[in-house]
Amino acid sequence: NPLLIGGDYIHSTDMTEILQGSDYVIEVVIERFFDSSDPPEDRVVAYCRVLSELKGEVDCETPLVVFPQGKYEVGDKYIVAVSPIDSDSFFKMSSLNSVYSIDQKDKIISILSK
């Protein structure tokens, strides 16, 4: 059970519910990983560059984003549904199912435009 940071998660696997319940939906590319002497085992923290904003306006060009545990590489691009943690430059996933492939962009835009 991951340590909860910055408020509750959306407890759903439904893409529409997650996207509609999220504060921001952004397309990002991972630029580098956050260096920590004691990295958490249940998450990956990375500095990302915002490529586009699909929902909400992010004031920071390279926010710090907390991803659920998984395999991520510098240069990987994702669409993420996120909520802020205490600032405009630090975000967590809105749910444990908030990381989407770039291939899903048209579907996501369609859902958000409803």
C-alpha positions as CSV (number, residue, x, y, z in Angstrom):
1,N,0.0,0.0,0.0
2,P,1.8,3.1,-1.2
3,L,2.3,6.0,1.2
4,L,-0.3,8.6,0.3
5,I,1.0,12.0,-0.6
6,G,-1.0,15.2,-1.2
7,G,-4.6,14.0,-0.8
8,D,-6.7,11.0,-1.9
9,Y,-6.5,9.2,-5.2
10,I,-9.4,8.7,-7.6
11,H,-10.3,5.0,-7.0
12,S,-11.3,4.1,-10.5
13,T,-9.9,2.3,-13.5
14,D,-12.3,4.2,-15.9
15,M,-10.4,6.6,-18.1
16,T,-13.3,9.1,-18.3
17,E,-13.7,9.2,-14.5
18,I,-10.0,9.7,-14.0
19,L,-9.6,12.4,-16.6
20,Q,-12.7,14.3,-15.5
21,G,-11.7,14.1,-11.8
22,S,-8.1,15.2,-12.4
23,D,-7.0,18.8,-12.0
24,Y,-4.6,18.6,-14.9
25,V,-4.0,16.4,-17.9
26,I,-0.7,17.1,-19.5
27,E,1.6,15.6,-22.1
28,V,5.1,15.3,-20.8
29,V,8.6,13.9,-21.6
30,I,10.8,12.7,-18.8
31,E,14.0,14.8,-18.7
32,R,15.7,13.3,-15.7
33,F,15.0,11.4,-12.5
34,F,15.0,13.0,-9.1
35,D,18.2,12.1,-7.2
36,S,17.5,10.8,-3.7
37,S,19.8,9.0,-1.3
38,D,16.8,6.9,-0.2
39,P,14.6,6.4,-3.3
40,P,11.1,5.2,-2.6
41,E,10.3,1.6,-3.8
42,D,6.7,2.3,-4.7
43,R,7.1,5.3,-7.0
44,V,9.3,7.0,-9.5
45,V,9.9,10.8,-9.2
46,A,11.0,12.6,-12.4
47,Y,11.5,16.1,-13.8
48,C,9.4,16.4,-16.9
49,R,9.0,18.9,-19.6
50,V,5.4,19.8,-20.5
51,L,4.8,19.3,-24.2
52,S,1.1,20.2,-24.1
53,E,-1.7,21.0,-21.7
54,L,-4.9,19.0,-22.4
55,K,-6.7,20.1,-19.2
56,G,-5.6,23.0,-16.9
57,E,-2.7,25.3,-17.2
58,V,0.6,24.3,-15.6
59,D,2.7,27.3,-14.6
60,C,6.0,25.4,-14.5
61,E,7.8,24.3,-17.7
62,T,9.6,21.4,-16.0
63,P,7.5,20.1,-13.1
64,L,8.4,17.3,-10.8
65,V,6.0,14.4,-11.3
66,V,5.5,11.4,-9.1
67,F,4.8,8.3,-11.2
68,P,3.5,5.0,-9.9
69,Q,6.2,2.3,-9.8
70,G,7.1,1.1,-13.3
71,K,9.8,1.2,-16.0
72,Y,10.4,4.7,-17.2
73,E,13.3,6.1,-19.3
74,V,14.6,9.5,-19.9
75,G,13.0,10.7,-23.2
76,D,9.8,8.7,-22.6
77,K,6.6,10.6,-23.4
78,Y,3.3,10.1,-21.6
79,I,0.0,11.8,-21.0
80,V,-0.6,12.0,-17.3
81,A,-3.6,12.9,-15.2
82,V,-2.3,14.7,-12.2
83,S,-3.1,16.8,-9.1
84,P,-0.7,19.3,-7.5
85,I,1.2,18.6,-4.3
86,D,1.6,21.9,-2.3
87,S,2.9,23.9,-5.3
88,D,2.6,24.6,-9.1
89,S,5.7,22.6,-9.8
90,F,5.1,19.3,-8.0
91,F,2.5,16.8,-9.1
92,K,1.2,13.3,-8.3
93,M,-0.9,11.0,-10.3
94,S,-4.7,11.5,-9.7
95,S,-5.1,7.7,-9.5
96,L,-3.0,4.6,-9.8
97,N,-4.2,4.4,-13.4
98,S,-3.2,7.9,-14.6
99,V,-0.3,7.3,-17.0
100,Y,-1.4,7.0,-20.6
101,S,0.4,6.3,-23.8
102,I,0.9,9.1,-26.4
103,D,-1.1,6.8,-28.7
104,Q,-4.2,7.5,-26.6
105,K,-4.0,11.3,-27.1
106,D,-7.0,11.5,-29.6
107,K,-9.2,9.4,-27.3
108,I,-8.2,11.6,-24.3
109,I,-8.9,14.8,-26.2
110,S,-12.3,13.4,-27.2
111,I,-13.2,12.5,-23.6
112,L,-12.1,15.9,-22.3
113,S,-14.0,17.8,-25.0
114,K,-17.4,16.3,-23.8
